[in-house]
């Protein structure tokens, strides 16, 4: 479980880096009509007490933070799909704003990785020219990013890229792609072009495949360990994530709209707030300290109070 460390003194992003990144994405949003779907993979066979009832009354924070960051940046055609609520969701059949989304992201814990692979296999049935850019992320990718790429030549599904770090890595990737994207160019085509030119290699926290389209990868390129955000107050406010959640249902298709803001509390009456990242202890069996490069990070008391207040008022 132990992960490599960055060189001492190079573990953290510079102060203000996340704020600057969010500002750049807001500028991109003015020029790019981007549609995106972020799906939380969930295996219903893993439901157990004491979480049996809570799992359907609280939306996971990670994938919601992704959707919220996109929405806050101005990409309002964003949807968050929770397989806890929408078990039959099929990415290959999704339509957002009347079309196949430009971007499909899936997030998974290890215990739900089988469902993540099912979604990746399904989206790869879409013709490559029509397929969205496919990104795999979440805790499972932190430690096993190769799991997003099939090694079976008879079943060569794969993500286009795995994000092995936190939200900043994903946003930096989007910034790099949207900076290079030509008007009307499919986002996946932009990604393939930028990847081939080496334009992703400066972004630590990515793993992507090299090799022929429709085949298992010849190799996987790892751009290294991410730099960590020190001041968690720079993160987008969590209220934005609640504006883009897909309603529960039995259909494999996306609904016409997200859950209405004044109804969201009925579906997720329990709200989770992230106050700290990391841990001050060094238990030898636990991967959390190594993933955080032995850095303890936190939000300010003022930010935590504001999140509680706004979540209570808005939802």
Buried (B, 14 or more C-beta within 10 A) or exposed (E): EEBEEBEEEEBBBEEEBBEEBBEBBEBBBEEBEBBBBBBBBBBEEEEEEEEEEEBBEBBBBBBBBBBBBBBBBBBBBBBBBBBBBBBEBBBBBBEBEEEBBBBBBBBBBBBBBEBBBBBBBBBBEBEEEEBBBBBBBBBBBBBBBEBBBBEEEEEBBBBBBBBBBBBBBBBBBBBBBBEBBEEEEBBBBBBBBBBEEEBBEEBBBBBBBEBEEEEBBEEBBBBBBBBBBBBBBBBBBBBBBBBBBBBBBEEBEBBEEBBEEEEBBEBBEEBEEBEEBBBEEEEEEEBEBBBBBEBEBBBEEEBBEBBEEEBEEEB
